[in-house]
Amino acid sequence: MATEVKVPVLPESVSDATIASWHKKAGEAVKRDENLVDLETDKVVLEVPSPVDGVLKEIKFKEGDTVTSQQILAIIEEGATAAAAPAEAKKDDKPAAGAEEVQSKPAAAKAEAAAPASTKPAPVSASSSTGGELPPGARFTAATQGIDPSQVEGTGRRGAVTKEDLVNYAKSGGVGKAAGARPEERVPMTRIRKRIAERLMQSKDSIAMLTSFNEVNLAKVAAARKELGEDFQKAHGIKLGFMSFFVKAAANALQRFPVVNASVDGDDIIYHGYADISIAVSTEKGLVTPVLRNVERLGFADIEKGIADYAKKARDGKLGLDDLQGGTFTITNGGTFGSLMSTPIVNPPQSAILGMHTIKDRPIAENGQVVIAPMMYIALSYDHRIIDGKDAVQFLVDIKNQLENPNRILFGL
């Protein structure tokens, strides 16, 4: 019986999707719930699983095609089996005339393969050791660095070799740069990257954006993590990180400065009585911002578990559209990449974003003495149309005061 594989129902905010990659070819056997194809939307990559066991009889769209909700992607012959591969010749069969010459070629190939690697330069292949096609960025890196991707262990989805894998391989001395190579490659933007570009331009063109800065002494937060971190992990099964302190402090401050948690809708200002905080997560395909909802009601363990869950989903490409919808305020942490200071861009229709940065031991004055303390610059970019400088500065000072005395976070002060 023939079974249709259709595009999932897309939400109203997503009009169509692009065929990113097929994981099966026509004529191959498939199993129920096995991923057949990846669909790339403006926000996430959706996996379309097989609804039944059988054989993929027909593929309706090729990679790069645009599809809409409920369009038929493929036909599966339910219960069928794939054609068997040709049987190998029996060992006791005598070779036909001229077979000695044919057999000598694979033997020579085996001998060549067995030769020391130094006698034969490794070619730059477009495929990884997993057999999949390299993404454009990784392909370009392989060409410029003179790397054979089949020699690199992949850390991406399903063991795929990523650009970072190739860069790390080169840095570790695996291979040097190709002499005199000046390759170029033109590739189209992915749907997600184009959407990111549109959102950034929307923010630039529609928001009167301004950024205020402050600095935070994280000595007491670091001491609390050191003192209670082990017990926290035993009790909740998750590590106590810096991010939960910032997220909870932001949620408390948003309750005291509701305009920072508001959004503009035409000539109206919408005040949100809840803190749905978007956490910026970097992925191979670009920056995404999954939402922790009702953070004002969450404890530290719930926040840490939510962040860890989203980070895993992002790495595995499992984030759903519901994970990314909404959000009243955003926190981004450039410090994980070593950023000392930056001006983060507001994610409309939100009105503000908090930027965290790297922690550096620096000399500061404390009680008339110079001491070394773990310091971080924090930044608040905001929509000056509705948020005055006074509110923005006081919001940052509120977060600073909470983090420099974590008891304030616990008691909502």
C-alpha positions, 0 to 999 in steps of 0.5 A: 500500500502506498503511503504519502509523506507530507510537509508538517503543518507549519505555523502561521508565522512560517509560510513555507520551507526549503528542502535542506537534505534528503537522508534516503534515496528512492528505492531504499528501505526505510523504517518507521520514525526514521528521519527521511528529510530535513526541512529548513524554515526561517527559524528552525530545521524540521525533521520529517520521519517515515510514518511506516516501514517500507521502501521509498518509492518516489521523491517529489522534490529535490534539495533546494526546492520550496514546499508549503504545508501538507504538500506531498514530499514522497511516496512510501510503499508500505511493507515492501523490501528493497531490492537485494544487492547482486550476489558475490561470485562463489569462491570456488567458481573459476574466473572467466577469460581475462578475469585475471586482468580485472582482478589485478586492478583491485589488488593493485589498488589495495597495494597502493592503499597499503603504501605509507601515507607519506608517499601519496598526498591526501586529496581534498574531498567534498565528503566527510568520513560519514559519507555525507556532503560537507556544508559550504563553510566546512568545504571552504575550510577543507580547501584552504587548509588542505585537509582531507575530511575523511581523516577528521572525526566529526562532532556535528549531527550524526557525526558530520564534520563541521568547520570547527572540526577542520579548524581544530584539526589544522591547529593540532598539527594534523595538516598545514595550509595548502601552499599558494591556495586562494580558493573562493566559493559562492554559496546561497544564504540558508533560510535561517541566516537570511531570516537573521539578516532580516531581523537585524535590519528590522531592528536597525531601521525600526528601533531608536537603539541605545546601549548603557554599560556597567560592571559587576563584581562576581566574587560573591557569586563565584564563592556561592557556586564554589561553596554550594555547587557540589551540593546543588548538583547532587540535589538537582542533577545539574551544575550551578552556572553563572547564567542562572544568577543573571537570568533570575536577577533579570527576572526580578529587575523586570518586575521592578522596571516593567517598561524594560519588559514591554514592547511597542505595537504601533502607537501602543505599549504592551506591558507584560506581567510575566518574564519570558526570557529568550536565551541566545544560543549559537548553533552551526546555522546561526544564532537562535533564541529559545524562550524560558517562560515565566522565569519569575516563578522558576528556581535556580534548578529549573532555570539551569535545566531549561538552559541545558535542555535548550542547549542540547536541542540546539546542538542536535537540531531539535529546537521546535518552533514553539521553543522560539516563539514569543519572549519579552526580554533577551540575554546573550552571553558573548563572554563564552567566546571571549568578548570583553564588551559589545553592544547587543542588538535588540530583538524586536518586538522586544525592547531590550537585551542584556549582554554578558561578557567574559569574566576578567580578574582586575584590580578594583578599589574596595574599602579603600584597598586595591583588590583583585576581583572577577569583573564582568562588563554588562550592557543593556541595549534598549529601545529609546522610544519607550525606555528612558536612559534613567530606567535603563541605567537603574535597571542595570544598577539593580542587576549589579546590586543583586549579583554583588549580593546574591542574597538579594536574588533569593529574597527578591530585593 
